[in-house]
Amino acid sequence: MALSFFEVNRDEAVGVVVMNRPPVNALSGALLEEFAGVLDAMEGDAQVRAILLTAGEDIRTRSAKFFCAGADIKEFGETFFSGRAGAAVQRGAAFLTRLQRFPKPVVVAINGNALGGGCELVMAAHLRVLAAEAWLGQPEIRLGIIPGYGGTQRLPRLMGRGLALEYLLTGENISADLALRTGLVNQVVPLEQCVPAGMALARKLSGLAPLAARYIIEAVNEGLDRGIDDGMSAELDRMVKVLASEDAVEGSMAFVEKRPAQFKGR
């Protein structure tokens, strides 16, 4: 497909998705629509078992070092303060929910500041590698609004209620050190190592059982959405399904035979 805001390729079993909308990767409606098409293609490609999302080099090396600065300010004025505001926010939130529930592991290499909708975007991914020089944050309160793409829900789940409320209510930026200590991100590395570290993690995930990965993602999401009892039921349901798969037999045999497993996703 013809793309305006993304560069997409495949590195073995990793689908590499690079956002490239200078100067700050603002999340316009058109960008999110194109991103949805990219996810469709990645989901339908059986050779892709994990995704790496990052920002383009020309974005990363700018003085501002933005991974994503959030909502498109021009659209913000034209849409968000009009009668179409609710529908626009709902579309953005629905897209990030889809990303969170994507059936293949999504690793994001955050090679620049991710603020507002940009922070909400990276929180919807499954695993996060953050450049030590970068900041995360939800500054919406300073504009007199609140996060609308899931920030009030995902931030407390990732870093805890008290700290999340502090940063949501003050709008202050979250340092890489604090993000790592609170579990908001999985790794913090120097800027030049951010994309390679993200790729290494995505490659590791791409070599594991794809059905099991899908069911883990589903069970974790359902448990967090519904509570522990429903989460345990979701986990049991996926365990029964995965135990009936060829991959489960192969994984067990490979362990006993002390050889690498050859997972086929079925």
PyRosetta script that sets phi, psi and omega in degrees:
from pyrosetta import init, pose_from_sequence

init()
pose = pose_from_sequence("MALSFFEVNRDEAVGVVVMNRPPVNALSGALLEEFAGVLDAMEGDAQVRAILLTAGEDIRTRSAKFFCAGADIKEFGETFFSGRAGAAVQRGAAFLTRLQRFPKPVVVAINGNALGGGCELVMAAHLRVLAAEAWLGQPEIRLGIIPGYGGTQRLPRLMGRGLALEYLLTGENISADLALRTGLVNQVVPLEQCVPAGMALARKLSGLAPLAARYIIEAVNEGLDRGIDDGMSAELDRMVKVLASEDAVEGSMAFVEKRPAQFKGR")
pose.set_psi(1, 152.2)
pose.set_omega(1, 177.7)
pose.set_phi(2, -78.7)
pose.set_psi(2, 129.3)
pose.set_omega(2, -176.2)
pose.set_phi(3, -120.3)
pose.set_psi(3, 139.5)
pose.set_omega(3, 178.9)
pose.set_phi(4, -105.1)
pose.set_psi(4, -28.0)
pose.set_omega(4, -171.5)
pose.set_phi(5, -119.9)
pose.set_psi(5, -1.6)
pose.set_omega(5, -176.9)
pose.set_phi(6, -136.3)
pose.set_psi(6, 150.3)
pose.set_omega(6, 167.1)
pose.set_phi(7, -114.3)
pose.set_psi(7, 128.0)
pose.set_omega(7, -174.0)
pose.set_phi(8, -128.1)
pose.set_psi(8, 133.2)
pose.set_omega(8, 173.0)
pose.set_phi(9, -151.9)
pose.set_psi(9, 177.4)
pose.set_omega(9, 179.6)
pose.set_phi(10, -124.3)
pose.set_psi(10, 130.6)
pose.set_omega(10, 175.4)
pose.set_phi(11, -113.0)
pose.set_psi(11, 96.7)
pose.set_omega(11, -172.4)
pose.set_phi(12, 56.6)
pose.set_psi(12, -117.1)
pose.set_omega(12, -176.9)
pose.set_phi(13, -96.8)
pose.set_psi(13, 11.1)
pose.set_omega(13, -179.7)
pose.set_phi(14, -106.0)
pose.set_psi(14, 123.3)
pose.set_omega(14, 172.5)
pose.set_phi(15, -84.6)
pose.set_psi(15, 121.6)
pose.set_omega(15, -176.7)
pose.set_phi(16, -101.5)
pose.set_psi(16, 120.2)
pose.set_omega(16, -177.5)
pose.set_phi(17, -118.7)
pose.set_psi(17, 116.2)
pose.set_omega(17, -176.8)
pose.set_phi(18, -113.9)
pose.set_psi(18, 116.9)
pose.set_omega(18, 174.9)
pose.set_phi(19, -74.7)
pose.set_psi(19, 135.9)
pose.set_omega(19, -178.4)
pose.set_phi(20, -149.7)
pose.set_psi(20, 77.4)
pose.set_omega(20, 175.1)
pose.set_phi(21, -126.3)
pose.set_psi(21, 83.8)
pose.set_omega(21, -178.3)
pose.set_phi(22, -58.8)
pose.set_psi(22, 151.5)
pose.set_omega(22, 4.7)
pose.set_phi(23, -93.5)
pose.set_psi(23, -12.7)
pose.set_omega(23, -172.0)
pose.set_phi(24, -135.0)
pose.set_psi(24, 15.7)
pose.set_omega(24, -179.5)
pose.set_phi(25, 56.1)
pose.set_psi(25, 44.1)
pose.set_omega(25, 178.8)
pose.set_phi(26, -62.0)
pose.set_psi(26, 141.4)
pose.set_omega(26, -175.1)
pose.set_phi(27, -86.4)
pose.set_psi(27, 84.7)
pose.set_omega(27, 175.3)
pose.set_phi(28, -80.8)
pose.set_psi(28, 165.0)
pose.set_omega(28, 175.5)
pose.set_phi(29, -60.4)
pose.set_psi(29, -38.7)
pose.set_omega(29, 179.6)
pose.set_phi(30, -65.9)
pose.set_psi(30, -38.9)
pose.set_omega(30, 178.5)
pose.set_phi(31, -63.8)
pose.set_psi(31, -45.3)
pose.set_omega(31, -179.5)
pose.set_phi(32, -65.1)
pose.set_psi(32, -35.5)
pose.set_omega(32, 177.5)
pose.set_phi(33, -65.2)
pose.set_psi(33, -42.3)
pose.set_omega(33, 178.3)
pose.set_phi(34, -66.7)
pose.set_psi(34, -38.5)
pose.set_omega(34, 178.0)
pose.set_phi(35, -60.4)
pose.set_psi(35, -40.3)
pose.set_omega(35, 177.9)
pose.set_phi(36, -60.0)
pose.set_psi(36, -39.9)
pose.set_omega(36, 177.4)
pose.set_phi(37, -66.3)
pose.set_psi(37, -36.2)
pose.set_omega(37, 176.6)
pose.set_phi(38, -63.0)
pose.set_psi(38, -43.8)
pose.set_omega(38, 178.2)
pose.set_phi(39, -63.2)
pose.set_psi(39, -38.9)
pose.set_omega(39, 176.6)
pose.set_phi(40, -56.6)
pose.set_psi(40, -46.7)
pose.set_omega(40, -178.4)
pose.set_phi(41, -65.0)
pose.set_psi(41, -41.8)
pose.set_omega(41, -179.6)
pose.set_phi(42, -67.0)
pose.set_psi(42, -38.6)
pose.set_omega(42, 179.5)
pose.set_phi(43, -67.1)
pose.set_psi(43, -35.1)
pose.set_omega(43, -178.4)
pose.set_phi(44, -82.5)
pose.set_psi(44, -8.8)
pose.set_omega(44, -178.9)
pose.set_phi(45, -91.5)
pose.set_psi(45, 106.3)
pose.set_omega(45, -176.7)
pose.set_phi(46, -65.2)
pose.set_psi(46, -20.3)
pose.set_omega(46, -179.6)
pose.set_phi(47, -80.0)
pose.set_psi(47, -14.4)
pose.set_omega(47, 177.5)
pose.set_phi(48, -91.6)
pose.set_psi(48, 121.5)
pose.set_omega(48, -179.3)
pose.set_phi(49, -115.4)
pose.set_psi(49, -9.3)
pose.set_omega(49, 175.6)
pose.set_phi(50, -156.2)
pose.set_psi(50, 159.1)
pose.set_omega(50, -178.2)
pose.set_phi(51, -124.7)
pose.set_psi(51, 138.9)
pose.set_omega(51, 170.0)
pose.set_phi(52, -112.1)
pose.set_psi(52, 122.8)
pose.set_omega(52, 176.8)
pose.set_phi(53, -110.3)
pose.set_psi(53, 131.7)
pose.set_omega(53, 176.5)
pose.set_phi(54, -153.3)
pose.set_psi(54, -177.6)
pose.set_omega(54, 179.8)
pose.set_phi(55, -108.1)
pose.set_psi(55, 152.9)
pose.set_omega(55, -175.6)
pose.set_phi(56, -67.0)
pose.set_psi(56, 160.0)
pose.set_omega(56, -177.9)
pose.set_phi(57, -59.5)
pose.set_psi(57, -41.2)
pose.set_omega(57, -177.0)
pose.set_phi(58, -69.4)
pose.set_psi(58, -22.4)
pose.set_omega(58, 173.1)
pose.set_phi(59, -77.3)
pose.set_psi(59, -47.5)
pose.set_omega(59, -171.6)
pose.set_phi(60, -64.2)
pose.set_psi(60, -33.4)
pose.set_omega(60, -173.4)
pose.set_phi(61, -92.2)
pose.set_psi(61, 0.7)
pose.set_omega(61, 176.1)
pose.set_phi(62, -69.2)
pose.set_psi(62, 159.2)
pose.set_omega(62, -177.2)
pose.set_phi(63, -59.8)
pose.set_psi(63, -34.3)
pose.set_omega(63, -179.3)
pose.set_phi(64, -74.8)
pose.set_psi(64, -23.3)
pose.set_omega(64, 178.3)
pose.set_phi(65, 51.4)
pose.set_psi(65, 55.0)
pose.set_omega(65, 178.4)
pose.set_phi(66, -90.9)
pose.set_psi(66, 130.0)
pose.set_omega(66, 164.6)
pose.set_phi(67, -78.1)
pose.set_psi(67, -48.4)
pose.set_omega(67, 176.1)
pose.set_phi(68, -163.7)
pose.set_psi(68, 126.7)
pose.set_omega(68, -176.9)
pose.set_phi(69, -92.4)
pose.set_psi(69, 5.0)
pose.set_omega(69, 175.8)
pose.set_phi(70, 100.8)
pose.set_psi(70, -150.1)
pose.set_omega(70, -174.0)
pose.set_phi(71, -63.8)
pose.set_psi(71, 150.3)
pose.set_omega(71, 176.0)
pose.set_phi(72, -69.9)
pose.set_psi(72, 118.3)
pose.set_omega(72, -173.6)
pose.set_phi(73, -62.3)
pose.set_psi(73, -38.0)
pose.set_omega(73, 179.3)
pose.set_phi(74, -63.1)
pose.set_psi(74, -47.5)
pose.set_omega(74, 176.9)
pose.set_phi(75, -64.4)
pose.set_psi(75, -33.1)
pose.set_omega(75, 179.6)
pose.set_phi(76, -55.1)
pose.set_psi(76, -47.3)
pose.set_omega(76, -179.4)
pose.set_phi(77, -71.1)
pose.set_psi(77, -36.6)
pose.set_omega(77, -175.4)
pose.set_phi(78, -79.7)
pose.set_psi(78, -30.4)
pose.set_omega(78, -171.5)
pose.set_phi(79, -112.7)
pose.set_psi(79, -47.9)
pose.set_omega(79, -170.2)
pose.set_phi(80, -68.9)
pose.set_psi(80, -25.6)
pose.set_omega(80, 178.4)
pose.set_phi(81, -103.0)
pose.set_psi(81, 27.4)
pose.set_omega(81, 178.3)
pose.set_phi(82, -123.0)
pose.set_psi(82, -175.9)
pose.set_omega(82, 178.4)
pose.set_phi(83, -69.1)
pose.set_psi(83, -9.5)
pose.set_omega(83, -179.9)
pose.set_phi(84, -92.6)
pose.set_psi(84, 4.1)
pose.set_omega(84, -172.8)
pose.set_phi(85, -59.1)
pose.set_psi(85, -47.6)
pose.set_omega(85, -176.8)
pose.set_phi(86, -60.2)
pose.set_psi(86, -43.7)
pose.set_omega(86, -179.3)
pose.set_phi(87, -66.2)
pose.set_psi(87, -38.8)
pose.set_omega(87, -179.6)
pose.set_phi(88, -65.9)
pose.set_psi(88, -44.4)
pose.set_omega(88, 178.3)
pose.set_phi(89, -64.2)
pose.set_psi(89, -41.0)
pose.set_omega(89, -179.7)
pose.set_phi(90, -61.8)
pose.set_psi(90, -40.2)
pose.set_omega(90, 178.7)
pose.set_phi(91, -63.7)
pose.set_psi(91, -44.2)
pose.set_omega(91, 179.3)
pose.set_phi(92, -64.2)
pose.set_psi(92, -44.1)
pose.set_omega(92, 179.6)
pose.set_phi(93, -64.2)
pose.set_psi(93, -40.2)
pose.set_omega(93, 179.4)
pose.set_phi(94, -63.9)
pose.set_psi(94, -37.8)
pose.set_omega(94, 178.7)
pose.set_phi(95, -64.0)
pose.set_psi(95, -43.9)
pose.set_omega(95, -179.2)
pose.set_phi(96, -68.4)
pose.set_psi(96, -30.8)
pose.set_omega(96, 173.7)
pose.set_phi(97, -65.1)
pose.set_psi(97, -38.7)
pose.set_omega(97, 176.7)
pose.set_phi(98, -63.7)
pose.set_psi(98, -41.0)
pose.set_omega(98, 178.3)
pose.set_phi(99, -62.1)
pose.set_psi(99, -42.9)
pose.set_omega(99, 178.6)
pose.set_phi(100, -61.2)
pose.set_psi(100, -34.5)
pose.set_omega(100, -177.7)
pose.set_phi(101, -96.1)
pose.set_psi(101, 8.8)
pose.set_omega(101, -178.7)
pose.set_phi(102, -57.4)
pose.set_psi(102, 133.9)
pose.set_omega(102, -170.9)
pose.set_phi(103, -75.3)
pose.set_psi(103, -4.2)
pose.set_omega(103, 175.9)
pose.set_phi(104, -117.0)
pose.set_psi(104, 144.2)
pose.set_omega(104, -177.2)
pose.set_phi(105, -58.1)
pose.set_psi(105, 133.8)
pose.set_omega(105, 178.8)
pose.set_phi(106, -115.7)
pose.set_psi(106, 116.6)
pose.set_omega(106, 176.0)
pose.set_phi(107, -104.5)
pose.set_psi(107, 133.4)
pose.set_omega(107, 177.0)
pose.set_phi(108, -114.9)
pose.set_psi(108, 127.1)
pose.set_omega(108, 174.7)
pose.set_phi(109, -97.0)
pose.set_psi(109, 105.5)
pose.set_omega(109, -172.1)
pose.set_phi(110, -89.8)
pose.set_psi(110, 87.1)
pose.set_omega(110, -173.3)
pose.set_phi(111, -95.3)
pose.set_psi(111, 43.9)
pose.set_omega(111, 179.0)
pose.set_phi(112, 167.1)
pose.set_psi(112, 175.5)
pose.set_omega(112, -178.7)
pose.set_phi(113, -62.6)
pose.set_psi(113, 137.6)
pose.set_omega(113, 176.8)
pose.set_phi(114, -126.1)
pose.set_psi(114, 105.1)
pose.set_omega(114, -172.8)
pose.set_phi(115, -123.1)
pose.set_psi(115, 152.0)
pose.set_omega(115, 177.9)
pose.set_phi(116, 58.5)
pose.set_psi(116, -125.1)
pose.set_omega(116, 177.7)
pose.set_phi(117, -60.2)
pose.set_psi(117, -25.7)
pose.set_omega(117, 175.8)
pose.set_phi(118, -67.0)
pose.set_psi(118, -39.5)
pose.set_omega(118, 176.1)
pose.set_phi(119, -67.4)
pose.set_psi(119, -39.8)
pose.set_omega(119, 177.8)
pose.set_phi(120, -63.8)
pose.set_psi(120, -36.1)
pose.set_omega(120, 177.9)
pose.set_phi(121, -62.3)
pose.set_psi(121, -49.8)
pose.set_omega(121, -176.5)
pose.set_phi(122, -68.9)
pose.set_psi(122, -30.5)
pose.set_omega(122, 178.1)
pose.set_phi(123, -68.8)
pose.set_psi(123, -24.1)
pose.set_omega(123, 179.0)
pose.set_phi(124, -76.9)
pose.set_psi(124, -19.0)
pose.set_omega(124, 176.2)
pose.set_phi(125, -71.2)
pose.set_psi(125, 167.4)
pose.set_omega(125, -175.4)
pose.set_phi(126, -83.0)
pose.set_psi(126, -41.4)
pose.set_omega(126, -179.5)
pose.set_phi(127, -134.9)
pose.set_psi(127, 146.7)
pose.set_omega(127, -173.3)
pose.set_phi(128, -129.9)
pose.set_psi(128, 128.4)
pose.set_omega(128, 171.9)
pose.set_phi(129, -113.5)
pose.set_psi(129, 122.4)
pose.set_omega(129, -172.1)
pose.set_phi(130, -114.8)
pose.set_psi(130, 135.1)
pose.set_omega(130, 172.7)
pose.set_phi(131, -67.5)
pose.set_psi(131, 136.3)
pose.set_omega(131, -176.5)
pose.set_phi(132, -60.5)
pose.set_psi(132, -26.9)
pose.set_omega(132, -177.4)
pose.set_phi(133, -83.0)
pose.set_psi(133, -8.2)
pose.set_omega(133, -172.1)
pose.set_phi(134, -94.8)
pose.set_psi(134, 161.8)
pose.set_omega(134, 178.4)
pose.set_phi(135, -123.5)
pose.set_psi(135, 150.3)
pose.set_omega(135, 170.2)
pose.set_phi(136, -113.5)
pose.set_psi(136, 161.1)
pose.set_omega(136, 177.2)
pose.set_phi(137, 173.6)
pose.set_psi(137, 156.7)
pose.set_omega(137, 175.7)
pose.set_phi(138, -121.1)
pose.set_psi(138, 84.2)
pose.set_omega(138, -175.2)
pose.set_phi(139, -85.7)
pose.set_psi(139, 13.1)
pose.set_omega(139, -172.2)
pose.set_phi(140, -56.4)
pose.set_psi(140, -35.2)
pose.set_omega(140, -177.0)
pose.set_phi(141, -60.3)
pose.set_psi(141, -26.0)
pose.set_omega(141, 179.8)
pose.set_phi(142, -73.7)
pose.set_psi(142, -12.7)
pose.set_omega(142, 174.1)
pose.set_phi(143, -102.3)
pose.set_psi(143, 4.1)
pose.set_omega(143, -179.9)
pose.set_phi(144, 80.3)
pose.set_psi(144, 17.5)
pose.set_omega(144, 180.0)
pose.set_phi(145, -128.5)
pose.set_psi(145, -173.9)
pose.set_omega(145, 177.7)
pose.set_phi(146, -126.3)
pose.set_psi(146, 162.6)
pose.set_omega(146, 173.5)
pose.set_phi(147, -58.9)
pose.set_psi(147, 137.2)
pose.set_omega(147, -176.1)
pose.set_phi(148, -118.4)
pose.set_psi(148, -4.2)
pose.set_omega(148, -178.5)
pose.set_phi(149, -107.7)
pose.set_psi(149, 25.6)
pose.set_omega(149, 176.7)
pose.set_phi(150, 106.3)
pose.set_psi(150, 4.3)
pose.set_omega(150, -176.6)
pose.set_phi(151, -62.3)
pose.set_psi(151, -36.9)
pose.set_omega(151, 180.0)
pose.set_phi(152, -71.0)
pose.set_psi(152, -16.1)
pose.set_omega(152, -179.5)
pose.set_phi(153, -100.0)
pose.set_psi(153, -42.0)
pose.set_omega(153, -175.7)
pose.set_phi(154, -78.9)
pose.set_psi(154, -36.8)
pose.set_omega(154, -177.9)
pose.set_phi(155, -61.2)
pose.set_psi(155, -46.1)
pose.set_omega(155, 177.0)
pose.set_phi(156, -63.1)
pose.set_psi(156, -34.0)
pose.set_omega(156, -179.4)
pose.set_phi(157, -69.5)
pose.set_psi(157, -27.7)
pose.set_omega(157, -176.5)
pose.set_phi(158, -92.1)
pose.set_psi(158, -40.9)
pose.set_omega(158, -174.6)
pose.set_phi(159, -117.0)
pose.set_psi(159, 0.5)
pose.set_omega(159, 178.8)
pose.set_phi(160, 99.8)
pose.set_psi(160, 151.9)
pose.set_omega(160, -171.9)
pose.set_phi(161, -62.7)
pose.set_psi(161, -49.8)
pose.set_omega(161, -174.0)
pose.set_phi(162, -62.6)
pose.set_psi(162, -51.4)
pose.set_omega(162, -179.6)
pose.set_phi(163, -65.7)
pose.set_psi(163, -39.8)
pose.set_omega(163, 179.5)
pose.set_phi(164, -60.4)
pose.set_psi(164, -44.8)
pose.set_omega(164, 178.5)
pose.set_phi(165, -61.8)
pose.set_psi(165, -39.6)
pose.set_omega(165, 178.7)
pose.set_phi(166, -58.1)
pose.set_psi(166, -47.4)
pose.set_omega(166, -175.6)
pose.set_phi(167, -80.0)
pose.set_psi(167, -26.9)
pose.set_omega(167, 173.6)
pose.set_phi(168, -70.7)
pose.set_psi(168, -38.6)
pose.set_omega(168, -175.6)
pose.set_phi(169, -81.8)
pose.set_psi(169, -26.3)
pose.set_omega(169, 178.0)
pose.set_phi(170, -94.9)
pose.set_psi(170, -24.6)
pose.set_omega(170, -176.5)
pose.set_phi(171, 74.1)
pose.set_psi(171, 10.3)
pose.set_omega(171, -179.0)
pose.set_phi(172, -74.4)
pose.set_psi(172, 155.1)
pose.set_omega(172, 179.1)
pose.set_phi(173, -75.2)
pose.set_psi(173, 151.3)
pose.set_omega(173, 178.9)
pose.set_phi(174, -103.6)
pose.set_psi(174, 123.4)
pose.set_omega(174, -178.7)
pose.set_phi(175, -73.4)
pose.set_psi(175, 160.5)
pose.set_omega(175, 178.3)
pose.set_phi(176, -61.7)
pose.set_psi(176, -38.7)
pose.set_omega(176, -179.7)
pose.set_phi(177, -61.9)
pose.set_psi(177, -47.0)
pose.set_omega(177, 179.5)
pose.set_phi(178, -66.9)
pose.set_psi(178, -39.2)
pose.set_omega(178, 179.2)
pose.set_phi(179, -59.3)
pose.set_psi(179, -39.4)
pose.set_omega(179, 179.4)
pose.set_phi(180, -71.9)
pose.set_psi(180, -43.9)
pose.set_omega(180, -176.8)
pose.set_phi(181, -65.0)
pose.set_psi(181, -30.3)
pose.set_omega(181, -177.3)
pose.set_phi(182, -95.4)
pose.set_psi(182, -3.0)
pose.set_omega(182, 179.8)
pose.set_phi(183, 85.7)
pose.set_psi(183, 9.5)
pose.set_omega(183, 177.4)
pose.set_phi(184, -67.1)
pose.set_psi(184, -32.4)
pose.set_omega(184, 174.6)
pose.set_phi(185, -127.5)
pose.set_psi(185, 162.1)
pose.set_omega(185, -178.1)
pose.set_phi(186, -92.2)
pose.set_psi(186, -32.0)
pose.set_omega(186, -179.9)
pose.set_phi(187, -143.3)
pose.set_psi(187, 149.1)
pose.set_omega(187, 169.3)
pose.set_phi(188, -125.9)
pose.set_psi(188, 127.0)
pose.set_omega(188, -177.7)
pose.set_phi(189, -138.4)
pose.set_psi(189, 161.9)
pose.set_omega(189, 174.4)
pose.set_phi(190, -58.8)
pose.set_psi(190, 153.3)
pose.set_omega(190, -174.7)
pose.set_phi(191, -50.6)
pose.set_psi(191, -45.3)
pose.set_omega(191, -175.6)
pose.set_phi(192, -69.0)
pose.set_psi(192, -15.5)
pose.set_omega(192, 178.8)
pose.set_phi(193, -99.8)
pose.set_psi(193, -1.9)
pose.set_omega(193, -171.7)
pose.set_phi(194, -63.3)
pose.set_psi(194, -53.6)
pose.set_omega(194, -178.5)
pose.set_phi(195, -67.0)
pose.set_psi(195, -45.3)
pose.set_omega(195, 176.1)
pose.set_phi(196, -58.4)
pose.set_psi(196, -38.8)
pose.set_omega(196, 179.2)
pose.set_phi(197, -67.8)
pose.set_psi(197, -39.6)
pose.set_omega(197, 176.5)
pose.set_phi(198, -63.1)
pose.set_psi(198, -41.1)
pose.set_omega(198, 178.5)
pose.set_phi(199, -64.6)
pose.set_psi(199, -41.3)
pose.set_omega(199, 179.4)
pose.set_phi(200, -61.0)
pose.set_psi(200, -41.3)
pose.set_omega(200, 178.9)
pose.set_phi(201, -67.6)
pose.set_psi(201, -42.8)
pose.set_omega(201, 179.0)
pose.set_phi(202, -63.0)
pose.set_psi(202, -40.3)
pose.set_omega(202, 178.4)
pose.set_phi(203, -63.5)
pose.set_psi(203, -40.5)
pose.set_omega(203, 178.2)
pose.set_phi(204, -59.6)
pose.set_psi(204, -46.2)
pose.set_omega(204, -179.3)
pose.set_phi(205, -65.9)
pose.set_psi(205, -35.3)
pose.set_omega(205, -177.8)
pose.set_phi(206, -68.2)
pose.set_psi(206, -18.5)
pose.set_omega(206, -179.9)
pose.set_phi(207, -89.9)
pose.set_psi(207, -1.8)
pose.set_omega(207, -178.6)
pose.set_phi(208, -98.4)
pose.set_psi(208, 173.9)
pose.set_omega(208, -172.5)
pose.set_phi(209, -64.4)
pose.set_psi(209, 117.0)
pose.set_omega(209, -175.6)
pose.set_phi(210, -66.7)
pose.set_psi(210, -36.6)
pose.set_omega(210, 178.2)
pose.set_phi(211, -66.0)
pose.set_psi(211, -43.0)
pose.set_omega(211, 179.0)
pose.set_phi(212, -63.0)
pose.set_psi(212, -40.5)
pose.set_omega(212, 178.4)
pose.set_phi(213, -60.8)
pose.set_psi(213, -44.4)
pose.set_omega(213, 179.4)
pose.set_phi(214, -61.1)
pose.set_psi(214, -44.6)
pose.set_omega(214, -177.0)
pose.set_phi(215, -70.8)
pose.set_psi(215, -33.6)
pose.set_omega(215, 175.6)
pose.set_phi(216, -62.0)
pose.set_psi(216, -46.4)
pose.set_omega(216, 179.4)
pose.set_phi(217, -59.7)
pose.set_psi(217, -45.5)
pose.set_omega(217, -179.5)
pose.set_phi(218, -62.8)
pose.set_psi(218, -45.7)
pose.set_omega(218, -176.1)
pose.set_phi(219, -67.2)
pose.set_psi(219, -41.5)
pose.set_omega(219, 178.3)
pose.set_phi(220, -62.6)
pose.set_psi(220, -46.0)
pose.set_omega(220, -179.6)
pose.set_phi(221, -62.3)
pose.set_psi(221, -44.0)
pose.set_omega(221, -178.6)
pose.set_phi(222, -66.7)
pose.set_psi(222, -38.0)
pose.set_omega(222, 179.2)
pose.set_phi(223, -65.2)
pose.set_psi(223, -43.2)
pose.set_omega(223, 179.5)
pose.set_phi(224, -69.5)
pose.set_psi(224, -33.5)
pose.set_omega(224, -179.2)
pose.set_phi(225, -73.6)
pose.set_psi(225, -36.2)
pose.set_omega(225, -169.8)
pose.set_phi(226, -110.5)
pose.set_psi(226, -19.0)
pose.set_omega(226, -176.4)
pose.set_phi(227, 111.5)
pose.set_psi(227, 170.1)
pose.set_omega(227, -169.8)
pose.set_phi(228, -63.8)
pose.set_psi(228, -39.7)
pose.set_omega(228, -176.7)
pose.set_phi(229, -65.4)
pose.set_psi(229, -48.6)
pose.set_omega(229, 177.8)
pose.set_phi(230, -66.1)
pose.set_psi(230, -33.5)
pose.set_omega(230, 177.9)
pose.set_phi(231, -63.3)
pose.set_psi(231, -41.2)
pose.set_omega(231, 177.4)
pose.set_phi(232, -64.0)
pose.set_psi(232, -38.6)
pose.set_omega(232, 177.0)
pose.set_phi(233, -64.7)
pose.set_psi(233, -40.8)
pose.set_omega(233, 178.6)
pose.set_phi(234, -64.7)
pose.set_psi(234, -39.7)
pose.set_omega(234, 178.4)
pose.set_phi(235, -63.9)
pose.set_psi(235, -44.9)
pose.set_omega(235, 179.1)
pose.set_phi(236, -61.3)
pose.set_psi(236, -43.2)
pose.set_omega(236, 179.8)
pose.set_phi(237, -58.6)
pose.set_psi(237, -45.0)
pose.set_omega(237, -178.8)
pose.set_phi(238, -71.6)
pose.set_psi(238, -32.8)
pose.set_omega(238, 177.7)
pose.set_phi(239, -63.8)
pose.set_psi(239, -43.5)
pose.set_omega(239, 177.8)
pose.set_phi(240, -60.2)
pose.set_psi(240, -42.4)
pose.set_omega(240, -179.8)
pose.set_phi(241, -65.3)
pose.set_psi(241, -45.8)
pose.set_omega(241, -174.6)
pose.set_phi(242, -71.1)
pose.set_psi(242, -30.5)
pose.set_omega(242, 178.4)
pose.set_phi(243, -66.9)
pose.set_psi(243, -20.7)
pose.set_omega(243, 178.4)
pose.set_phi(244, -88.9)
pose.set_psi(244, 3.1)
pose.set_omega(244, -175.1)
pose.set_phi(245, -91.4)
pose.set_psi(245, 157.7)
pose.set_omega(245, 174.5)
pose.set_phi(246, -64.9)
pose.set_psi(246, -33.9)
pose.set_omega(246, -179.8)
pose.set_phi(247, -61.7)
pose.set_psi(247, -36.5)
pose.set_omega(247, 179.9)
pose.set_phi(248, -65.1)
pose.set_psi(248, -42.1)
pose.set_omega(248, 177.2)
pose.set_phi(249, -64.0)
pose.set_psi(249, -45.8)
pose.set_omega(249, -179.1)
pose.set_phi(250, -62.4)
pose.set_psi(250, -43.0)
pose.set_omega(250, 179.9)
pose.set_phi(251, -61.8)
pose.set_psi(251, -42.1)
pose.set_omega(251, 179.6)
pose.set_phi(252, -67.3)
pose.set_psi(252, -43.0)
pose.set_omega(252, 179.6)
pose.set_phi(253, -65.2)
pose.set_psi(253, -41.0)
pose.set_omega(253, -179.9)
pose.set_phi(254, -64.1)
pose.set_psi(254, -37.1)
pose.set_omega(254, 178.2)
pose.set_phi(255, -64.1)
pose.set_psi(255, -46.5)
pose.set_omega(255, -179.2)
pose.set_phi(256, -64.8)
pose.set_psi(256, -39.3)
pose.set_omega(256, -176.9)
pose.set_phi(257, -86.0)
pose.set_psi(257, 1.0)
pose.set_omega(257, 177.7)
pose.set_phi(258, 54.5)
pose.set_psi(258, 53.3)
pose.set_omega(258, 178.2)
pose.set_phi(259, -139.7)
pose.set_psi(259, 160.3)
pose.set_omega(259, 177.3)
pose.set_phi(260, -65.7)
pose.set_psi(260, 138.4)
pose.set_omega(260, 178.2)
pose.set_phi(261, -76.1)
pose.set_psi(261, 146.1)
pose.set_omega(261, 177.0)
pose.set_phi(262, -112.6)
pose.set_psi(262, 86.6)
pose.set_omega(262, -176.5)
pose.set_phi(263, -78.7)
pose.set_psi(263, 140.4)
pose.set_omega(263, -177.2)
pose.set_phi(264, -117.4)
pose.set_psi(264, -2.1)
pose.set_omega(264, 178.3)
pose.set_phi(265, 74.9)
pose.set_psi(265, 29.3)
pose.set_omega(265, 177.4)
pose.set_phi(266, -150.0)
pose.dump_pdb("model.pdb")
